[in-house]
Amino acid sequence: MADQAVDTGGVELSEGDRRPAAADGQFLGRTRELKELLIDIERAGLDTLSGRKAPRARVLLIAGRPGFGRTGLAEELVRQVAHRYRDGVLRARLSEPDGTPVPTERTARALLTVLGLPAPAGSDEDDLAQALREGLAGRRVLLLLDDAVAAEQVDALLPDTPGCLVVAVSKGPLTGIADVRPCTLGGLDTKSALELLTRHTGSVRVTVDPRAAEGLVEECAGHPAALVLAGGWLGARPKAGVADLAKQLRAEGDEGPALARVFRLAYAGLPGTAQRMLRLLSLAPVGLVDPHTASALAGCSVEDARAVLDDFVVLGFLRRVDAALSQFEVPGCLHPLLRARSESQDRPAELRLARARMLERTVRLLQSCRAITETDSPQAREKLADLPRALRFSSPRAAEDWLRVRQPALLAAARLAVADGELDTLARRLMAALVRAMVAHFGTRTAAPELYGIHRLVLDVAVRRDLPREQAAALLNLADLDVGTGRTTEALARYRAALDAARRASDPYATSRAMESVAGTHQELGDYDRAADWYGRALAHRLARDERADTARLYGRLAAVQTYAGRYGEAQRNWRAAVAGHRRSGDVAAHARALSELARVQEYAGRPEESLRTCQEAVEWALRAGDVRLQAALQLRLADTLDRLGDPAAARLHRGTAERMLGEERHEDRAEPEQGSNAYEIRSTSAED
C-alpha cells in the first residue's frame, strides 16, 4: 500500500500528496532526537519486560510547540523506517489550524476510506474506531497522527496489532497512553539553523558575517519557523545585511516569543494591501488557500491574488501544497498570529463581508463545477457561458480534480458558515451547491458519508431558522442514507419527523414522499400491515391531488405489499387498478410490468389459466414498449405456467424464445450512463442555483 495521507482537518482525505520533507533534502539537524526515536522503536516495552505479549501498537511521541519542526522530524522518521511496514504509511491530522480537535469519527472514517474499507454514512465514533481497529488487524502499518490535542484522540485510533507503529505529534505529553516516552523538541542547533537561513539568503551574507548570523540565530532562539521568516525577509532585501536584521530584532526587546517578534518585523515590511490579504487568510477554512479564496477575501483579481500568494511562499508566510492546482496552506504556527492581527485591525463588519465574498465565490465555483458535467443541457451551457472566464473549468476532469483537492476546505467552509449563524442564507446556498456538485462528480453512494454531514448541517440551520420545508428535505435525505446503511429504525423515526415538518410547511411533494418512505421502511422491517396502511394514506393523498402517474405507481406498491402478506385477492384488485392507471397515463412500459406482476399474483393465487392470459397480454405490451428483458422474463413465466398446465411442448417453445432474446441482447451495447441522485433536493434556493 502506497504512502497515504488523511487531511481530516478538512473532513476529507488525500493519497500520496504529502511526502517526507527529507525526501527532497529539506530536513535539517535533529540527529540526536532521530537516534533516540529509532532506539525507542527497538526498546522492549513494559509488557515485554513483564513477560506479557504487547497488546497494542508501539506509540512514539514527538512533543513541542508548533513551528519547531515536529512534523518534519516525524516525516523524517517515517521515511527512514517505512520500509519495515509492508502495508504502508497512513497519515492523519487531528486538529484544525486554530487548534480545534478533529472529531475521531471524521478521522476514523477517512482512514477507513484510504484502506478501502466500508465506513457507513452516519456511523458513530465508537463503531468507526472499532471498524478501523478490525481493519488494521493482521496488517503492519505505520500511522502518523499529526497535531494531536489530547490522548483520547490517539487512544481511539491505536491499532490492536503489535506489529504496527504509531508516531504521534503533539504540544505536550499524552497522559493516559501507557508506555509512551516523549521526544521533546527545542530550537535547532546553530549549524543546522545557519544552513536553514542560508537556503533563503544565499551563502554570501552568512559567510561574510558569521558572528552576525549566529547572533540572528540566537535572536530567533533556533526556532525553525522564525528562521524561515527571517530568511524570507533577507531574501526580499538583497542589500540588507544579516546584522541589520539581528539589530532590528534586538530593538524589539523581549516582547513575546521569537516567532512573534520575527513575524511582526516581516509583516511590517509588507505593502498595506499584502498585509490585509495576509490577515484575511486566517479566515480560510482549515488553513487551505487558493487564488480564488484569496481573491474573494481581499476583493482583488484572481491573477493579483495568485502573484501575492507566490510571494508569500517565498517570504515564508505560506507553504505550497499542490503546485498544479495552486493550493497553499497557512502554517499552523502562524495562524494564531494572523488571527490576532485580523481581530485587532479589521472591523467585525469587514471580516463578515470578507467571509460572505468567499462563500459567494465558492458557491459560483461549485455551480460551474456541476454545470460542466451537464454538457447535453443547453441551459447549463448558457450558464457556463455567462460565467467569468476565471470561474470556468477547462473540462469535467479539471472540475473533478478541483473538487477533490478542495473538498476538505469546502466542507469546512460549510461547517464554519453554519457555526457563524449570521450568514445562513449563504450557508444554505453553499450546501445546496456542494451536494449537487459532489453527486454530479462522485455519485450519491461514493459521497454518502460527506452528504450525511452536510444534510445534518442543513437540518441545524432549518431548525434554527424555523424552516419546516428545509427540515423535511434534510430529514428525508438523512433517512435515505440511514436506510442505505441498514439503520432502518433510525430512518423510520426521521421519515416520521419529515412528515410532520412537511405538513407544517404545506409541502405536498414532501408529504407524499415522507408517507411513501414510512411505508417502504415498514415494508423493509417486515411489518406488511403498517406498510399497507401507509401506502394507502399516500395513495389517498395522490388521488386527492389527481396525480395519475404516481397514483398508478402507488397502486402497484400497495399490491406488492399485499402480495408479501399473502392477501392475493386485494393484491389482484390493486394491480388491476395500477394497470388501468398506467394505461390512462400512456406509460406503456409500466403498463407491461404491472400486467406481468398481476400474472405473478394470479399464479400465486392458484389461477394458472388467468395467469396465462394475463401474461400473454403483458408480452404484447412489453413488445410495444421495446423492453427485451421483460419480454424474455414473461416468456419464461409462460413456459413455467404451461408446464404446470401440462403442455411441455409449448413451454419449450417459449423457453427457446426467451433464450434467443437474451442472447441477442448480450451482443448489443447495453452500457448505461450513471444515474444521478433521486434524493429529495435542498429546496431552499432559487432555480438559478
C-alpha positions as CSV (number, residue, x, y, z in Angstrom):
1,M,0.0,0.0,0.0
2,A,1.5,3.4,-1.0
3,D,2.0,6.2,1.5
4,Q,-1.3,7.8,2.0
5,A,-2.4,11.0,3.8
6,V,-5.6,11.9,5.5
7,D,-6.3,15.6,6.0
8,T,-9.2,15.2,8.5
9,G,-8.9,18.8,9.5
10,G,-11.0,19.3,6.4
11,V,-13.0,16.1,6.8
12,E,-11.6,14.6,3.7
13,L,-8.6,12.6,2.7
14,S,-5.9,12.6,0.0
15,E,-3.5,10.0,-1.2
16,G,0.2,10.3,-1.6
17,D,0.4,14.1,-1.7
18,R,2.4,14.6,1.5
19,R,5.9,13.3,1.2
20,P,8.5,13.4,3.9
21,A,10.5,16.6,4.0
22,A,13.8,14.7,3.9
23,A,12.8,13.1,0.6
24,D,13.6,16.5,-1.1
25,G,16.7,17.1,1.0
26,Q,14.8,19.6,3.2
27,F,15.3,18.0,6.6
28,L,18.0,19.6,8.8
29,G,19.6,18.7,12.2
30,R,17.7,16.7,14.9
31,T,20.4,13.9,14.7
32,R,20.2,13.2,18.5
33,E,16.4,13.2,18.5
34,L,16.2,10.9,15.5
35,K,18.7,8.5,17.1
36,E,16.6,8.4,20.3
37,L,13.4,7.7,18.4
38,L,15.0,4.9,16.4
39,I,16.3,3.3,19.6
40,D,12.8,3.8,21.2
41,I,11.3,1.7,18.4
42,E,13.5,-1.2,19.2
43,R,13.5,-1.0,23.0
44,A,11.4,-3.5,25.0
45,G,8.1,-2.2,26.3
46,L,6.7,-2.6,29.7
47,D,4.6,-5.6,28.6
48,T,7.6,-7.4,27.2
49,L,9.6,-6.8,30.3
50,S,6.8,-8.2,32.5
51,G,6.6,-11.3,30.2
52,R,3.3,-10.4,28.6
53,K,2.7,-10.0,24.9
54,A,2.3,-6.4,23.7
55,P,-1.5,-5.9,23.2
56,R,-1.3,-2.8,21.1
57,A,1.0,-0.9,18.7
58,R,4.0,0.9,20.0
59,V,3.5,4.7,20.3
60,L,6.3,7.3,19.8
61,L,5.6,10.9,20.8
62,I,7.2,13.9,19.3
63,A,6.3,16.9,21.5
64,G,6.9,20.6,21.1
65,R,5.4,23.9,20.2
66,P,4.1,24.5,16.6
67,G,6.8,25.7,14.3
68,F,9.7,23.8,15.9
69,G,9.8,21.2,13.2
70,R,7.7,18.5,14.9
71,T,6.1,17.3,11.7
72,G,9.4,17.5,9.8
73,L,11.0,15.2,12.3
74,A,8.1,12.8,12.3
75,E,8.2,12.7,8.5
76,E,12.0,12.0,8.5
77,L,11.5,9.2,11.0
78,V,8.7,7.8,8.8
79,R,11.0,8.0,5.8
80,Q,13.7,6.0,7.5
81,V,11.6,3.2,8.8
82,A,8.7,3.0,6.4
83,H,10.3,0.0,4.6
84,R,9.7,-2.1,7.7
85,Y,5.9,-1.8,7.4
86,R,4.8,-3.8,4.4
87,D,1.2,-2.4,4.4
88,G,2.3,1.2,4.1
89,V,2.0,4.5,5.9
90,L,-1.2,6.3,6.9
91,R,-1.3,9.9,7.9
92,A,-4.0,11.9,9.7
93,R,-4.1,15.4,11.1
94,L,-6.0,15.6,14.4
95,S,-6.6,19.3,14.8
96,E,-7.5,22.2,12.7
97,P,-5.2,25.3,12.3
98,D,-7.0,27.1,15.1
99,G,-6.4,24.2,17.5
100,T,-9.9,22.8,17.3
101,P,-9.8,19.0,17.7
102,V,-11.0,17.0,14.7
103,P,-13.7,14.5,15.8
104,T,-12.5,11.0,16.0
105,E,-15.4,9.9,13.8
106,R,-14.1,12.0,11.0
107,T,-10.5,10.8,11.3
108,A,-11.5,7.1,11.6
109,R,-13.8,7.4,8.6
110,A,-11.1,9.0,6.5
111,L,-8.6,6.3,7.4
112,L,-11.1,3.5,6.6
113,T,-11.7,5.1,3.2
114,V,-7.9,5.1,2.5
115,L,-7.7,1.5,3.5
116,G,-10.6,0.7,1.1
117,L,-12.8,-0.5,3.9
118,P,-16.5,0.4,4.4
119,A,-17.3,3.5,6.5
120,P,-21.1,3.7,6.5
121,A,-22.6,7.2,6.5
122,G,-23.8,8.2,9.9
123,S,-21.9,5.6,11.9
124,D,-20.9,6.9,15.3
125,E,-17.3,7.3,16.6
126,D,-17.2,4.1,18.6
127,D,-18.4,1.9,15.6
128,L,-15.9,3.6,13.2
129,A,-13.0,3.3,15.6
130,Q,-13.7,-0.4,16.2
131,A,-14.0,-0.9,12.4
132,L,-10.6,0.7,12.0
133,R,-9.0,-1.5,14.6
134,E,-10.5,-4.6,13.0
135,G,-9.3,-3.3,9.6
136,L,-5.8,-2.9,10.8
137,A,-5.8,-6.4,12.4
138,G,-3.2,-8.5,10.7
139,R,-1.7,-5.5,8.9
140,R,1.7,-4.0,9.5
141,V,1.3,-0.2,9.0
142,L,2.9,2.9,10.3
143,L,0.4,5.5,11.4
144,L,1.4,9.2,11.7
145,L,-1.0,11.2,13.8
146,D,-0.1,14.9,13.5
147,D,-1.3,17.8,15.7
148,A,-2.9,15.6,18.4
149,V,-4.6,17.7,21.0
150,A,-5.5,15.1,23.6
151,A,-4.6,11.5,24.4
152,E,-8.1,10.4,23.8
153,Q,-7.8,11.2,20.1
154,V,-4.7,8.9,19.7
155,D,-6.0,6.2,22.0
156,A,-9.2,5.8,20.0
157,L,-7.2,5.1,16.8
158,L,-4.5,2.8,18.2
159,P,-4.3,-0.5,16.3
160,D,-4.5,-3.6,18.5
161,T,-1.7,-5.1,16.4
162,P,1.7,-5.1,18.0
163,G,3.4,-5.1,14.6
164,C,2.1,-1.6,13.8
165,L,3.8,1.7,14.9
166,V,2.1,5.0,15.8
167,V,4.1,8.2,15.6
168,A,2.1,11.0,17.3
169,V,2.9,14.7,17.2
170,S,1.6,16.9,20.0
171,K,2.3,20.1,22.0
172,G,2.7,18.1,25.2
173,P,2.6,14.7,26.8
174,L,-0.2,12.3,26.0
175,T,-1.1,11.4,29.6
176,G,-3.2,8.2,29.7
177,I,-1.5,6.2,27.0
178,A,0.8,3.6,28.6
179,D,4.5,3.2,27.8
180,V,4.9,6.5,25.8
181,R,8.3,8.3,26.2
182,P,8.1,11.8,24.6
183,C,10.9,13.2,22.4
184,T,10.6,17.0,23.2
185,L,11.9,19.4,20.7
186,G,13.6,22.8,21.3
187,G,15.4,25.1,18.9
188,L,17.7,23.9,16.1
189,D,21.5,23.6,16.8
190,T,23.5,26.5,15.4
191,K,24.9,24.7,12.4
192,S,21.5,23.5,11.2
193,A,19.9,26.9,11.9
194,L,22.6,28.6,9.8
195,E,22.1,26.1,7.0
196,L,18.3,26.8,7.1
197,L,19.0,30.5,7.0
198,T,21.4,30.1,4.1
199,R,18.7,28.4,1.9
200,H,16.8,31.7,1.9
201,T,19.5,34.3,1.9
202,G,22.3,32.6,0.0
203,S,25.6,31.7,1.5
204,V,27.4,35.0,0.9
205,R,25.8,37.1,3.6
206,V,26.1,34.4,6.2
207,T,29.8,33.7,5.2
208,V,31.0,37.3,5.3
209,D,29.5,37.9,8.8
210,P,29.3,34.6,10.6
211,R,29.0,36.2,14.1
212,A,26.1,38.3,13.0
213,A,24.4,35.2,11.5
214,E,25.0,33.3,14.8
215,G,23.6,36.3,16.6
216,L,20.5,36.2,14.4
217,V,20.1,32.5,15.2
218,E,20.3,33.3,18.9
219,E,17.7,36.1,18.5
220,C,15.4,33.6,16.8
221,A,16.1,31.0,19.6
222,G,16.8,28.4,16.9
223,H,13.1,28.4,16.1
224,P,12.8,26.9,12.5
225,A,9.6,28.9,11.6
226,A,11.2,32.1,12.8
227,L,14.3,31.4,10.8
228,V,12.3,30.8,7.7
229,L,10.6,34.2,8.1
230,A,13.9,35.8,8.8
231,G,15.4,34.2,5.7
232,G,12.4,35.4,3.7
233,W,12.9,39.0,4.9
234,L,16.5,38.9,4.0
235,G,15.8,37.2,0.7
236,A,13.5,40.1,-0.3
237,R,16.1,42.7,0.6
238,P,19.4,41.8,-1.2
239,K,21.2,44.8,0.1
240,A,20.3,44.2,3.8
241,G,22.9,42.5,5.9
242,V,22.3,39.8,8.5
243,A,23.5,42.2,11.2
244,D,20.8,44.7,10.2
245,L,18.1,42.2,10.8
246,A,19.6,41.0,14.1
247,K,19.8,44.6,15.2
248,Q,16.2,45.3,14.4
249,L,15.1,42.1,16.3
250,R,17.2,43.2,19.3
251,A,15.5,46.6,19.2
252,E,12.2,44.7,19.5
253,G,13.3,43.7,23.0
254,D,11.9,40.6,24.7
255,E,8.3,41.3,23.7
256,G,6.9,37.8,23.2
257,P,8.4,34.6,21.7
258,A,11.0,34.8,19.0
259,L,8.5,33.7,16.3
260,A,6.1,36.6,17.2
261,R,8.9,39.1,17.1
262,V,10.2,38.0,13.7
263,F,6.6,37.8,12.4
264,R,6.0,41.4,13.5
265,L,9.1,42.6,11.6
266,A,8.3,40.5,8.5
267,Y,4.7,41.6,8.5
268,A,5.6,45.3,8.9
269,G,7.8,45.0,5.7
270,L,4.8,44.1,3.5
271,P,2.8,46.7,1.5
272,G,-0.6,47.6,3.0
273,T,-2.7,45.6,0.5
274,A,-0.5,42.5,1.1
275,Q,-0.8,42.9,4.9
276,R,-4.6,43.0,4.6
277,M,-4.7,39.8,2.4
278,L,-2.3,38.0,4.7
279,R,-4.5,38.9,7.7
280,L,-7.6,37.7,6.0
281,L,-6.1,34.4,5.1
282,S,-6.8,33.4,8.7
283,L,-10.4,33.1,7.6
284,A,-9.6,30.4,5.0
285,P,-11.3,27.1,6.1
286,V,-8.8,24.6,7.6
287,G,-6.0,27.0,6.5
288,L,-6.2,25.9,2.9
289,V,-5.9,28.7,0.4
290,D,-6.1,29.0,-3.4
291,P,-6.1,32.2,-5.6
292,H,-9.9,32.3,-5.7
293,T,-10.2,32.2,-1.9
294,A,-7.5,34.9,-1.5
295,S,-9.1,37.0,-4.3
296,A,-12.6,36.8,-2.7
297,L,-11.3,37.6,0.8
298,A,-9.2,40.6,-0.3
299,G,-11.6,41.8,-3.1
300,C,-8.9,41.7,-5.8
301,S,-8.5,39.9,-9.1
302,V,-7.6,36.2,-9.2
303,E,-4.3,36.9,-11.0
304,D,-3.2,39.5,-8.5
305,A,-4.1,37.1,-5.7
306,R,-2.0,34.3,-7.3
307,A,1.0,36.6,-7.6
308,V,0.8,37.7,-3.9
309,L,0.4,34.1,-2.8
310,D,3.5,33.1,-4.6
311,D,5.3,36.0,-2.9
312,F,4.0,34.8,0.5
313,V,5.6,31.4,-0.2
314,V,9.0,32.9,-0.9
315,L,8.7,35.1,2.3
316,G,7.8,32.1,4.4
317,F,4.2,33.0,5.3
318,L,2.7,30.1,3.3
319,R,3.5,26.6,2.3
320,R,2.7,25.3,-1.2
321,V,0.6,22.1,-1.1
322,D,-0.3,21.5,-4.8
323,A,1.6,23.5,-7.4
324,A,-0.5,22.2,-10.3
325,L,-3.8,23.4,-8.7
326,S,-2.2,26.4,-6.9
327,Q,-3.1,25.2,-3.4
328,F,-1.4,26.7,-0.4
329,E,-1.5,26.2,3.3
330,V,-1.2,28.7,6.2
331,P,1.3,27.2,8.7
332,G,-0.3,26.2,12.0
333,C,2.2,28.2,14.0
334,L,1.3,31.4,12.1
335,H,-2.5,31.0,12.2
336,P,-3.0,32.5,15.7
337,L,-0.7,35.4,14.9
338,L,-2.7,36.2,11.7
339,R,-6.0,35.8,13.5
340,A,-4.9,38.2,16.3
341,R,-3.8,40.8,13.7
342,S,-7.1,40.5,11.9
343,E,-9.2,40.8,15.0
344,S,-7.2,43.9,16.1
345,Q,-7.0,45.7,12.8
346,D,-10.2,44.7,10.9
347,R,-13.7,45.7,12.0
348,P,-16.1,42.8,12.5
349,A,-18.3,44.0,9.7
350,E,-15.3,43.9,7.3
351,L,-14.5,40.3,8.4
352,R,-18.1,39.3,7.9
353,L,-18.1,40.9,4.4
354,A,-14.9,39.1,3.5
355,R,-16.4,35.7,4.7
356,A,-19.5,36.5,2.6
357,R,-17.4,37.2,-0.5
358,M,-15.5,34.0,0.0
359,L,-18.7,31.9,0.4
360,E,-20.3,33.6,-2.7
361,R,-17.3,32.8,-4.8
362,T,-17.3,29.3,-3.6
363,V,-21.0,28.9,-4.5
364,R,-20.3,30.1,-8.0
365,L,-17.3,27.8,-8.4
366,L,-19.4,24.8,-7.3
367,Q,-22.2,25.8,-9.7
368,S,-19.6,25.9,-12.5
369,C,-18.1,22.6,-11.3
370,R,-21.5,20.9,-11.6
371,A,-22.6,22.7,-14.8
372,I,-19.6,21.4,-16.8
373,T,-20.9,17.8,-16.3
374,E,-24.2,18.7,-17.9
375,T,-22.8,19.0,-21.5
376,D,-26.1,18.0,-23.1
377,S,-28.1,20.7,-21.4
378,P,-28.5,24.0,-23.3
379,Q,-29.3,25.7,-20.0
380,A,-26.1,24.5,-18.4
381,R,-24.1,25.6,-21.5
382,E,-25.7,29.0,-21.3
383,K,-25.0,29.3,-17.6
384,L,-21.3,28.4,-18.2
385,A,-21.0,31.0,-21.0
386,D,-22.3,33.7,-18.6
387,L,-19.7,33.0,-16.0
388,P,-16.4,35.0,-16.0
389,R,-13.5,33.1,-17.5
390,A,-11.8,32.8,-14.2
391,L,-14.7,30.8,-12.8
392,R,-14.8,28.2,-15.6
393,F,-13.2,24.8,-15.7
394,S,-11.5,23.6,-18.8
395,S,-13.0,20.1,-18.7
396,P,-15.1,17.9,-16.4
397,R,-11.8,16.2,-15.3
398,A,-10.4,19.5,-14.2
399,A,-13.5,20.3,-12.3
400,E,-13.4,16.9,-10.6
401,D,-9.7,17.4,-9.6
402,W,-10.5,20.8,-8.2
403,L,-13.4,19.4,-6.2
404,R,-11.4,16.5,-4.8
405,V,-8.5,18.7,-3.8
406,R,-10.7,21.5,-2.3
407,Q,-13.2,19.1,-0.7
408,P,-11.7,19.5,2.9
409,A,-11.9,23.2,2.6
410,L,-15.4,23.2,1.1
411,L,-16.8,21.0,3.8
412,A,-15.0,23.1,6.5
413,A,-16.5,26.2,4.9
414,A,-20.0,24.8,5.2
415,R,-19.4,23.9,8.9
416,L,-17.9,27.4,9.6
417,A,-20.8,29.2,7.8
418,V,-23.4,27.3,9.8
419,A,-21.5,27.9,13.1
420,D,-21.3,31.6,12.3
421,G,-25.1,32.0,12.5
422,E,-25.1,35.3,10.6
423,L,-24.6,34.0,7.1
424,D,-27.3,31.3,7.0
425,T,-28.6,32.3,3.5
426,L,-25.2,31.9,2.0
427,A,-24.6,28.8,4.1
428,R,-27.8,27.2,2.6
429,R,-26.8,28.1,-0.9
430,L,-23.3,26.7,-0.3
431,M,-24.6,23.4,1.0
432,A,-27.1,23.0,-1.8
433,A,-24.4,23.7,-4.5
434,L,-21.9,21.4,-2.7
435,V,-24.4,18.5,-2.6
436,R,-25.2,18.9,-6.3
437,A,-21.5,19.1,-7.3
438,M,-20.5,16.1,-5.3
439,V,-23.4,14.0,-6.6
440,A,-22.6,15.0,-10.2
441,H,-18.9,14.1,-9.9
442,F,-18.7,11.3,-7.4
443,G,-22.2,9.8,-7.3
444,T,-24.5,9.6,-4.3
445,R,-23.1,6.3,-2.9
446,T,-19.5,7.3,-3.0
447,A,-20.2,10.7,-1.5
448,A,-22.7,9.4,1.1
449,P,-20.6,10.0,4.2
450,E,-19.9,13.6,3.3
451,L,-23.5,14.2,2.2
452,Y,-24.7,12.9,5.6
453,G,-22.7,15.6,7.3
454,I,-23.9,18.3,5.0
455,H,-27.6,17.3,5.5
456,R,-27.1,17.4,9.3
457,L,-25.8,21.0,8.9
458,V,-28.8,21.8,6.7
459,L,-31.1,20.4,9.4
460,D,-29.3,22.6,12.1
461,V,-29.9,25.7,10.0
462,A,-33.5,24.8,9.2
463,V,-34.3,24.2,12.9
464,R,-32.6,27.4,14.0
465,R,-34.4,29.5,11.3
466,D,-37.7,27.5,11.7
467,L,-37.8,26.5,8.0
468,P,-40.1,23.4,8.0
469,R,-39.7,22.7,4.3
470,E,-35.9,22.5,4.6
471,Q,-36.3,20.5,7.8
472,A,-38.4,18.0,5.8
473,A,-35.8,17.9,3.0
474,A,-32.9,17.3,5.3
475,L,-34.7,14.7,7.3
476,L,-35.7,12.8,4.2
477,N,-32.1,12.9,2.9
478,L,-30.7,11.7,6.2
479,A,-33.3,8.9,6.4
480,D,-32.5,7.8,2.9
481,L,-28.8,7.5,3.8
482,D,-29.7,5.7,7.1
483,V,-31.7,3.1,5.0
484,G,-28.7,2.7,2.7
485,T,-26.5,1.7,5.7
486,G,-29.0,-0.6,7.4
487,R,-30.2,1.8,10.1
488,T,-33.8,1.2,9.3
489,T,-35.3,2.0,12.7
490,E,-33.4,5.4,12.8
491,A,-34.6,6.0,9.3
492,L,-38.3,5.4,10.3
493,A,-38.1,8.0,13.1
494,R,-36.6,10.5,10.7
495,Y,-39.2,9.8,8.0
496,R,-42.0,10.4,10.5
497,A,-40.3,13.7,11.7
498,A,-40.0,14.7,8.0
499,L,-43.7,14.1,7.5
500,D,-44.6,16.4,10.4
501,A,-42.3,19.1,9.0
502,A,-43.7,18.7,5.5
503,R,-47.3,19.1,6.8
504,R,-46.3,22.2,8.8
505,A,-44.8,23.6,5.5
506,S,-47.9,22.5,3.5
507,D,-45.5,20.9,1.0
508,P,-47.5,18.3,-0.9
509,Y,-44.4,16.7,-2.6
510,A,-42.5,16.2,0.7
511,T,-45.7,15.0,2.4
512,S,-46.2,12.3,-0.2
513,R,-42.6,11.4,-0.3
514,A,-42.5,11.0,3.5
515,M,-45.6,8.9,3.7
516,E,-44.3,6.6,0.9
517,S,-40.9,6.4,2.7
518,V,-42.6,5.5,6.0
519,A,-44.5,2.7,4.2
520,G,-41.4,1.5,2.5
521,T,-39.5,1.4,5.8
522,H,-42.3,-0.7,7.5
523,Q,-42.1,-3.0,4.4
524,E,-38.3,-3.3,4.9
525,L,-38.9,-4.2,8.6
526,G,-41.4,-6.9,7.5
527,D,-44.4,-5.1,9.0
528,Y,-46.7,-5.5,6.0
529,D,-49.9,-4.4,7.7
530,R,-48.4,-1.0,8.6
531,A,-46.8,-0.7,5.2
532,A,-50.1,-1.3,3.5
533,D,-51.7,1.3,5.8
534,W,-49.2,4.0,5.0
535,Y,-49.2,3.2,1.2
536,G,-53.0,3.6,1.4
537,R,-52.6,7.0,3.0
538,A,-50.1,8.1,0.4
539,L,-52.4,6.8,-2.3
540,A,-55.3,8.8,-0.9
541,H,-53.1,11.9,-0.9
542,R,-52.2,11.4,-4.5
543,L,-55.8,10.7,-5.5
544,A,-56.9,13.9,-3.9
545,R,-54.4,15.8,-6.0
546,D,-55.3,13.8,-9.2
547,E,-51.7,12.8,-9.7
548,R,-52.4,9.9,-12.1
549,A,-48.9,8.5,-12.8
550,D,-48.0,8.5,-9.1
551,T,-51.4,7.0,-8.2
552,A,-50.8,4.1,-10.6
553,R,-47.3,3.6,-9.1
554,L,-48.7,3.5,-5.6
555,Y,-51.4,1.0,-6.5
556,G,-48.6,-1.2,-7.6
557,R,-46.6,-0.7,-4.3
558,L,-49.7,-1.4,-2.3
559,A,-50.4,-4.5,-4.3
560,A,-46.8,-5.7,-3.8
561,V,-47.1,-5.4,0.0
562,Q,-50.4,-7.3,0.0
563,T,-48.7,-10.0,-2.1
564,Y,-46.0,-10.4,0.6
565,A,-48.7,-10.6,3.2
566,G,-50.5,-13.3,1.3
567,R,-53.6,-11.3,0.6
568,Y,-53.8,-12.2,-3.1
569,G,-57.3,-11.0,-3.7
570,E,-56.6,-7.5,-2.6
571,A,-53.3,-7.6,-4.5
572,Q,-55.0,-8.5,-7.7
573,R,-57.5,-5.7,-7.4
574,N,-54.8,-3.1,-6.8
575,W,-52.6,-4.5,-9.6
576,R,-55.6,-4.1,-12.0
577,A,-56.0,-0.5,-10.7
578,A,-52.3,0.0,-11.4
579,V,-52.7,-1.4,-15.0
580,A,-55.6,0.9,-15.6
581,G,-53.7,3.9,-14.3
582,H,-50.7,3.2,-16.4
583,R,-52.9,2.7,-19.5
584,R,-54.6,6.1,-18.9
585,S,-51.3,7.9,-18.4
586,G,-49.8,6.3,-21.5
587,D,-46.8,4.6,-19.8
588,V,-46.5,1.5,-22.0
589,A,-43.5,0.0,-20.2
590,A,-45.1,0.5,-16.7
591,H,-48.4,-1.0,-18.1
592,A,-46.5,-4.1,-19.3
593,R,-44.7,-4.5,-15.9
594,A,-47.9,-4.1,-14.0
595,L,-49.5,-6.8,-16.1
596,S,-46.6,-9.1,-15.5
597,E,-46.9,-8.7,-11.7
598,L,-50.7,-9.3,-11.9
599,A,-49.9,-12.5,-13.7
600,R,-47.5,-13.5,-11.0
601,V,-50.1,-12.9,-8.2
602,Q,-52.7,-14.9,-10.2
603,E,-50.3,-17.7,-10.3
604,Y,-49.7,-17.5,-6.6
605,A,-53.5,-17.5,-6.1
606,G,-53.8,-20.8,-7.9
607,R,-55.3,-19.4,-11.1
608,P,-52.9,-20.6,-13.9
609,E,-55.3,-20.1,-16.8
610,E,-55.9,-16.4,-15.8
611,S,-52.2,-16.0,-15.2
612,L,-51.5,-17.4,-18.7
613,R,-53.9,-15.0,-20.4
614,T,-52.6,-12.0,-18.4
615,C,-49.0,-13.0,-19.2
616,Q,-49.7,-13.2,-22.9
617,E,-51.3,-9.7,-22.8
618,A,-48.2,-8.5,-20.9
619,V,-45.9,-9.9,-23.6
620,E,-47.8,-7.8,-26.2
621,W,-47.4,-4.6,-24.2
622,A,-43.7,-5.4,-23.5
623,L,-43.2,-5.8,-27.2
624,R,-44.8,-2.3,-27.8
625,A,-42.5,-0.9,-25.1
626,G,-39.4,-2.5,-26.6
627,D,-38.4,-4.0,-23.2
628,V,-36.5,-7.1,-24.3
629,R,-35.6,-8.2,-20.8
630,L,-39.3,-8.0,-19.7
631,Q,-40.3,-9.9,-22.8
632,A,-37.8,-12.7,-22.0
633,A,-38.9,-12.9,-18.4
634,L,-42.5,-13.1,-19.4
635,Q,-41.7,-15.9,-22.0
636,L,-40.0,-17.9,-19.1
637,R,-43.1,-17.3,-16.9
638,L,-45.3,-18.5,-19.7
639,A,-43.1,-21.6,-20.1
640,D,-43.4,-22.4,-16.3
641,T,-47.2,-21.9,-16.4
642,L,-47.6,-24.1,-19.5
643,D,-45.5,-26.8,-17.7
644,R,-48.0,-26.7,-14.8
645,L,-50.9,-26.8,-17.3
646,G,-49.4,-30.0,-18.9
647,D,-48.2,-28.5,-22.2
648,P,-44.4,-29.1,-22.2
649,A,-44.0,-28.6,-26.0
650,A,-45.4,-25.1,-25.8
651,A,-43.2,-24.5,-22.7
652,R,-40.1,-25.5,-24.6
653,L,-41.0,-23.1,-27.4
654,H,-41.3,-20.2,-25.0
655,R,-38.1,-21.0,-23.3
656,G,-36.3,-21.1,-26.6
657,T,-37.7,-17.7,-27.5
658,A,-36.5,-16.3,-24.1
659,E,-33.0,-17.7,-24.6
660,R,-32.8,-16.2,-28.1
661,M,-33.9,-12.8,-26.8
662,L,-31.4,-12.8,-24.1
663,G,-28.6,-14.0,-26.4
664,E,-29.3,-11.2,-28.9
665,E,-29.3,-8.6,-26.1
666,R,-25.9,-9.7,-24.8
667,H,-24.4,-8.7,-28.2
668,E,-25.9,-5.2,-28.0
669,D,-24.2,-2.3,-26.3
670,R,-26.2,-2.1,-23.1
671,A,-23.9,0.4,-21.3
672,E,-25.9,3.0,-19.5
673,P,-24.8,6.3,-18.0
674,E,-24.5,6.5,-14.3
675,Q,-27.8,7.6,-12.8
676,G,-27.9,10.8,-10.8
677,S,-29.3,11.0,-7.3
678,N,-33.0,10.8,-6.8
679,A,-32.6,12.2,-3.3
680,Y,-35.0,14.9,-2.2
681,E,-33.1,18.1,-3.0
682,I,-32.5,21.0,-0.7
683,R,-35.2,23.4,-1.9
684,S,-34.1,26.5,-0.1
685,T,-32.5,28.2,-3.1
686,S,-33.7,29.8,-6.3
687,A,-33.8,28.0,-9.6
688,E,-30.7,30.0,-10.6
689,D,-28.6,27.9,-8.2
